[in-house]
Every structure is written in structure tokens, then in C-alpha cells.
Amino acid sequence: MRSYRTNQIMNQFQFSNGLSLGLTALLFLLSIQWQPLGVKPFLFILFLIHLVLSLLHFFTLRQLKKGAMDPEVPNALYRVLAVLFIAGILAGNLFTFLSGVTALKKNISVAFRYSLYTVLVDIVAIVVTALNLFKPFVANRFLLMMAILLASLLMHLFFLIFEGKWHNFQPAVKWGTFILLALTSLTGNILAAFVAFSLYRTHKDLAGERRQTSIREKLTSNQAALLGLFFITFLIMMAITSEWSFSYSFASENNYQNILQQPSLAYPFGTDNFGRDVFSRIIFGSQISLAVGLLSTLLPFFVGGTLGAISGFYGSRTDSIIMRLLDVLYAIPGMLLAITIVASFGASTTNLIIALSLGSIPSYARTMRANVMQVANYEYVEAARALGQNNWTIIRRHVVPNAMAPMIIRSTLTIGTAVISTSSLSYLGLGVEAHVPEWGNILRIGSEYLETNPYLAIYPGIAIILLVLSFNFLGDGLRDASDPRMN
């Protein structure tokens, strides 16, 4: 019978195996030069490296399933393969890296899971930021930001290696490093905050405190949700650090000497019809896509949630008035309402957020109303009434906190829809201003060159797809983690 640690390692290998093979197939397609027929040397060598890693990864997974390799009694071959998988990060294979580190870890804790993805976010962010070195010039604070990112990586590597021994450190060292770890989340790497909180909760557990398993802990068993959280965190980190590490002039200023340049180290995604760097535009476009997606979800979350809570708790005439008014708004298609508002008041980021928010208020209100109506009938609410608490106190302390979980899950799932709506309106010319680097604007320009320069549309399209999938994966993971029947 396999141990719990062995099952964890096998689950990681099974998840990473298909993704590693998929990445290898993608590199093979990218390495082919169609006209004239041939191969691109660098990409083809990279494909061969990934092919070897993927085949070794598949072999290791088969051996683990057969029981020929036992992580509890690792042999020399097992250790060598794990080290090779870790070294795969040098070739850009994140998935074998995940498998290799997990295979060598003796105690796979919650903090370790989040530490592993925290380090991955740092590595990818540093590599992406370092591409600015190939440009004609860099931002004024580029070196400072690179130093901060490298220092954060070292701190996160420290916790990845020593998180199991952190609780045995001297109090001054323990809490000093803990504070530094929490501060590194200010760079946008929110997974560092997950690591810090996981370590703190483990510290409380060791002190004898008993508690239920949290959603944060259950989420680590869902590999797809962690991968989605990894990509979301990476984009948040790039959206924050790009203000200091990327030069906005490459994304906004026209350079007619570099019109429609092919992808290169200086311009990884090529340049558009105005000579602007598409790579820089996508990086800065993540700021708008994330900001609009989050804000256009938070506004209906609070407004719709408040209306739904009042409607569901008081019922009767209050319920009828609020819900009938929201039915009028619900009858108007959300995209049509957004187009009408933007066309009437002009294309801007503020108008776009308002337009997308209004159409989502009724659905959030309905969700909150249903949850509150269910919670309001529970015994602890009746007990609060018997103790003489007023309605406002009961709603604030007892009803809303216990009805919030489905709302949080719904908001996570609908952020992806908001991102698509933002890009769709910008693609139609009804989103943000045309010159602003936003993914929909980039895609609209690239669609004009699908036959001659298809990469101008492919890269922003892939960015939109990955972000929406990431939020969907995270939302599915949160839904499963919060459902008692799934545990």
C-alpha cells in the first residue's frame, strides 16, 4: 500500500506529465520553419531537451505506478532523475521542475506547496524582466527592481528549503525572516502571503490549537487551481513591477524605423504597424485587463451583495421592490448595456468599468439573496434574535459572513468573463482609448495582419485565453474546496 507522500508525488507527476508533453509538442511546432521548409536551430535544440525530459518524466511515472521506484526508499536513479527534472527549469520546463522538487521533499506541507509556486513566479518574472537588457535602453529603475526581485527570490528559496525547520529557529530569527517574507508580497507575489499565513497557522497548530482544515489548505490538492493561481500571481507581479522595470515608451511611442519587426530578443513578440513593442504592450496591458476585470467584479459584488442581503433578510415588500427593479436591469443584455453606456459617455477605462459593473449587479444580488434566505432560517440566527440583537447586527455578524462563500467563488469565476468583455469592447473600439496598450486593442491591430504577421494577433489572444482559464481553474478549485461533499 502506497504512503500518503508517495500518492502526493504520483499526483504531481501525473499532472505535470501531460503538460510537459504538450509543451514539447508546442516547441516542435515553433521550431519548424515553413517557408522555406527547415528548422530553427535554437528552438529545435530546445525541443530536443524538452523531449528527453518528458520521456524521462514519463518513465519515472511508470516506475512509480509499478512500484519499481519507492520515494520512501529512494535509490540513486530516483535521485538523479529528480535532479535532472529540477534542472529542467534552465530550459524553461516548469512542470518537470515541480515534479523534481516534490520528489525530493520529505515532508510535503501546505507551506511547501505555496513556496514552490512562489519561487516559480519569481523565476519567471525575473526572466521576463531581464529581456529588457536586449533593448536599446532600459528604464531608470530597472537595476533597482531587478535587485529587489533577486532578493525576493533568495528569501523565497530560503523558505522553500528550510520551511520545515523554520519553527525550530530562534524567536528573533524566526519572526525576523517571517516579516521579510510577508514584505516580499508587496512586489505582487501574493503567494508569498499564502506561505507566510500557512507558516503562521502551522505555528499555531504546534502550540496545540485545534481547528478545521481551511480552504487555503484544501486548495493545494487541486493542481489545476494552483497552476491558475500561479499565472494570476505572475501577471499581478508583472503589472506592479513593470512600472519600474519596463520603459513605457516602447509600448506607447511610435517608432517608424521598427515597423512590423519579426520576433527577436529585443522584441520577443515583434513590433506592430507603428513600431511599438508588442511584448511591452502586453505587459502593460495586463495592468488594465486585471484592473478592469477586478474592479468590474468588486463593484457588483458589494452593490449586488448588499441589495441581495437586504432583500433576502427582510423579504415581503422590501424583497419585491428590490428584485423587481433589478429584474428591469436583468432584462437588458449585459454586453448591449455596456456598449450603450460606452457609446453614450465615450471610451475610457472608468466608463468601461461602470458599464461592465451595472450588468452584473442583478446576478450577484440574486445569488446573495438565495444564500441569505437559507442562512436566515438557521438556529443561530434565531438565537441571536432571542438574545435581543437588532437586525443590522444579525446581518453583519451572522448572516452575511456565512452566506459569503458562494459569492466569493462566483466572483472568481466571473472575473474571466469580465476580462473577455473588456477585450471584446476594446476590439470593437468601445473600450479604452485606442492608443492605450490593452489586450483588446493589441488584438484588434494584430487581426489586420493575420496573413502576413499572424503573431501580432496570436500572442495577445494567448494572453487572454490563459488569464481566463486561470481564473476558471481557480474558481473551480475554490468551489471544490468549499464543498463539504467533495472532501
N, C-alpha and C positions, 0 to 999 in steps of 0.2 A: 504494500500500500504506500502510495506516494505521500511525502510530507507536505505540509502547507506551503513551505518555502519552495519546494520543487514545483508545486502547482502554480505558484506565482511566477516562477521563472518560465515555465512552459507557456503560460498565458501571454507573457511578454514576447516570447519567441514566435508564437502563433500570430500575434497581432503584427509584429514587425516583419514577418516573413513575406507576406503578400505585398506590403508597402515597399519593401526593398526590391522585390522583383519588378514591381511597377515602375519604380524609379530607374531601374536598369533598362527596362524597355523604353522609357522616355529618353534616356541618354542615347540609346541606339538610334532612335528616330532623329534626334537632333544632330547626331554625328554624320548622318548621310547628307551628302551634297548632291542635289538632284540635277542641276544643270550647271556644268556637265556632270555626269554621274561619277561620284567618288566619295571620299570620306574626309571629314575634318580631323586632322591628326590629334589635336588636343582632346576633343570630345570623344574620339574613338578610344584613345588610351584610357580616359576616364570611364568609359563604358566597360572596357575590359576589367578594370579594377573592381567596379561595382558588380560585374558578373561573377568574378571569383568570390567576392564577399558574400553575394547572395547564394551561390552554390554551397559555400561552406556553412552559411547560416541554415540553409535547408537541410544539409547533412546533420548538423548539430541537433536540429529539431527532431529529425527522425530517430536519432540515437537516444534522445531524451524520452521519446514516446515508447521506444522499445525497452527502455531501462538499461541500455548499454552504457549510458553515462548517468552518474548519480551526483547531483550537486552537493549532496550531503557528504559524499566521499569523493571529492574531485581528483581526477588523475592529471597527469602532465598535459595530455592532449586537450582536455577540457579547459585548462588554464590558458594554454597557448591560443586556442581558438577565441576565448573570451578577450584576450589582449588584442588579437587581430581585429575583432569586432569593434573594440574601443578605438583602435587606430583608424577605423573607417571614417571617423569624423574628419580626418585630414583630407579625405576625398569627397567630403560632403554627404556621407551616408549617415543621417541622423538615426535611422532605425536600427542598424546594427550596433551603433553606439549605445542605444537604450538597452538592447539585449545584453551586450557585453558587460556593462556596468552592473546591471541587475544580476547577471550570472555570478559575479564575484562577490556580491554583497551578502554577508552572513545574516544580517537582520534587516529585512525589507519593511521598514516602518513607513508611516504616513509622511513624516518629515523627510525621509529619504526620497520618496516618490516626487514630492514637490521640489526638493533640492535638485534632483536630476533634471527636471524640466526647467528649473530656474537657470542652471548652468547652460543648458542648451539655448535658451533665449539670449543669454549674454554672448555666447559664441557667435550665433547667427547675427546678432546686432552689431558686434564688433567687425565681423567680416563685411557686412553690408556697408557700414560706415567707412571702413578702410578703403573701399573702392573710390572714395573721393581723392585718394592720393594720385590716381591716374589722370585727374582733370587738370586743366591749365593752372588752376589755383584752388585753394581751399578756404573755408570760412575762417574768420578771425579767431574763433574759439574752438577750432577743430581739435588742436592738440590737448586743450584742457578737457574737452569732452571725452576724447579717447583715453586720457589718463583716468578719468572718473569711471569709464566703462571697464577698463582693465582692473582697477582697484575693486570694483564691484564683483568682477569675475573671480578674483582671488579670494574675496570674502566668501562667495558662494561655493567655491571649490573647497574651502576650509570646512564649511558645514556639510558638504556632500561627503567628505572623507571622515569627519570627526563628529557627525551629528549623534552617533550612538554613545560617544564618550563625553559629550558636552555637559551632561548632567553631573558628571564627576569632577568638573573643573572647580577651581577655587571660586568663591562667590564673586569677587571683583572681576576676574577674567570672564566668568560665565555671563554675567549681566552686561559687562562692557561689550563683549562680542555680540550679545543679543541686541543691544541698542544699535550697534553698527549695522547689523543685518537688517533691522527694521528700517533704518535710514536709507539703505540701498533701494528700497521700493520706491523712493522719490524719483528715481530715474525712469519710472514707468513699468518696471518689472514687478508687477503686483504679485507674482508668485513668491517673491521673497517675503511678502507679508504673510502668505499662506504658510511658509516654512516657519517663520517666527511664531505664529499663532499655534502651529502644531507642536513646536518645541515647548511652548508655554503650557499647553494642555497636558502634554506628557509629564511635565514637571509637576503639575497639579495631581495627576494620576499617581505618580510615585509617592506623593505626600499622603496618599490614602483617600483622596476624594473619588467618589463613585459617580458615574454619570452615564447617560445613554450615548451610543455612537452617533456622532454628528453627521450631517450631510457632507461636510467637508471631508470627513474620513471615508464615507461610503463612495464618494466620487472617485477616489483613487483606484477603485476596482474596475472602472469603466475607461478602457484605454482610448476609445474614440473621443470621449469627453475631455480627457487630459490633452489629447492632441489638438482639439479645438481650442481649449484654454491656452495652450502653448502659442498657437498662431495669433489669437486675440491679444495676448500679452505682448508678443513681438511687435504687432502693429501699434499698440499703445506706447510701447517703449520708443519705437521709431518716430511716432508722431510727436513725442515730447522732446527727445534728444535731437531731432533733425533741426530744430530751431537754432541750435548752436553748432552742429557738426556739418550741416549741408548749407551750401550757398543758394539762396533763393533766386539769385539772378539766372542760374542755369535753367530754372523751371519757369521763369516768367519773362525774361528779356529775349527779344528776337535776335538771332544770330544768323544772318543770311549766308554766311560762309560755311555753315554746317547743316544746310538743309538736307533732310532725308538721308542722314548718315546711317550706314549699316551698324548693327550692334558690335561694340568693341569694349575694351577695358575702360576707356574713357567715358563711353556712352553705352552701358550694358544693354539697354533696350532701344538703342538708336536715337535718332532725333526726328522731330515732326516737320511739317511743312514750313515752320517758322524758325527752324534751327534750335528749338528748345529740347533739352534733355528729357526724354520720356521717363527715364528711371527716376530722376529727381522730381518730376511732376507726379509720379505715382506715390513717391514717399510723402511729399507734401499734401497730396490728395487724400492720404489716409487721415490727416487731421480733420478735414471737412466731412469725409464719409463717416468716421467714428463719432464726431461731434453731433452731426445732424441725426445719425442713427440713434445715439444715446438720448439726446435732448428730445427728439420727437417721440421717444418711448417714455421718458420720465414724465413729461407734461401730462399725457393722458393717463399715465399710471397714477399720479397724485390726484388730478382733477376727476377722472373717471372713478378712481377708487373711493374718493371722498363722497361723490354723489351716490355710488353704489352702496356704500356703507350706511349712509343716512336712509336711503330708500329701503334697504333690506331690514334695517333695525326697527324703524318706525312703522313701515308698512302703511296700509289703509290709504288715506287721501294723499299723504306725502309721497308714497310709493307711486301712486297713479300719476300725479303731476310730473314728477321727475322722469319716470320711464316713458310717458307719452311724449314729453319734449325731446327726449333722447331718441325716440323712435323716428321723429321727423328727421333728425340728423342722420340716423342709421339708414334711412331710406335712400339717401344720396350716396352713390358710389364714391368710395374714398379717393380714388385717383381722379375722378371727374371733379370732385370738390377741390382737390389740391390744384388742378390745372386752372380752375376758375379763379381761385384766390390769387395764384401767382400771376395769371394773365391780367387781373384787375389791379393789383398793387405793385407789380413789377418783379423782376427776377432778382432775388437776393437771398442770402443764407437765412436771415431772420424770417422772411416771408415763407421760405420753404419749410422751416421748422414748424411754423404756425399752421401751414397748410396740411402738413402730414399729421400733425397732432390732433387737429379737430376731427378728422375722420376716424380716429382710433378711440376717442373718448367713449362712445356708446358700448363698444365691445368690452372695454375694461370695466365699465360700470355694471354691465350685465354679469360679468364674472364675479366681481366683488359682491354684488347683491346676492347671488346664489350662495356664495360662501358664508356671508353674514347671516342669511336666513337659516342656514344649517347650524352655525355655531350658536346663534341666539337661543336655541332651544336646549342647549346643554345644561347640565345640572349646576355647574359652577357659575353660570350666568344668573340662574335663579337664586343661588346662594348669595351672590353679590347684591341682588335686589333686596333679599331678605335682611341683609346687613345694613341697608339704608343708603347704599351708594347711588348717586344720581346717574342719569342716562349717559351723560358725557364721560364720566369716569368709567362706566362699564364698557362703553365703546372703545375708549382709548386704551384701557388696561387689559381687558379680557377678550373682547370680540375681534377687534382688528388684528392684534398680533397672531391670533390663532387662525385667522382667515387669510393671512398674507402669503403663505407658501405657494398656493396655486397662482397668485398674481405675479410673484417673482419668476416662476417658471414660464408663465405666459409672456412676460416682458422679455425674457431671454430669447424665446423663440421668435418674437415679433421684431426684434432688433434687425435680424437679417432681412425681413420684409421691408423695413424702413430704409435699409441700405440700398436694396434693389429699387425702391420707389425714388430715392434720391438720385441714383444714377439714371433711372429712366427719364425723369423730368429734365435732368441736365442734358441727356442725349437729345431730347426734343427741343432744347433751347429754353426751357421753362424752369430751370433750376437756379443754380448760382450763376453769376456773371460768366460770360463766355471765355474771358481771358484767365479766369481763376483755375488753377490746377486741381481739378476734381475728376474722379474716375469716369463719370458720365461724359464730361467734356472731352477727356482724352479719348474715350471710346468713339465718340462722335467724329472727331477728327480722323482717327485711325480707320474708321469704316469707309472713308473716301479713298483709301489706298489699299484695299483688300487684295487687289490683283498684283500690285507692284511691290508694296511693302506691308505684307499682312501682319508682321509682328507689332505694328503700331496699334492694332486692334486686339491682337491675341493677349498681350501682356496685361493691359487693364482689365480685359474680360476675365482672365485667370484670377486676378486680384479680387474682383467682385465675387467670383464663384467661391474662392477659398474662404473669404470672410463670412459669406452667408452660410456655407457649410459648417464653419467653425462654430457659429452661434447656434446652428441647429443641433450639432453634436453636443454642445454644452447644455442646451436646453433639454435634450433627451436624457442626458446624464443626470441633470438635476431632478427631472421628473421621476426617473427610476430610483434615485437615491432618497427621495422624499416619500415614496410609495411604500407603506409597510408590507404590502403583499409581495413586493419584489425582493424583500430581504428575509 
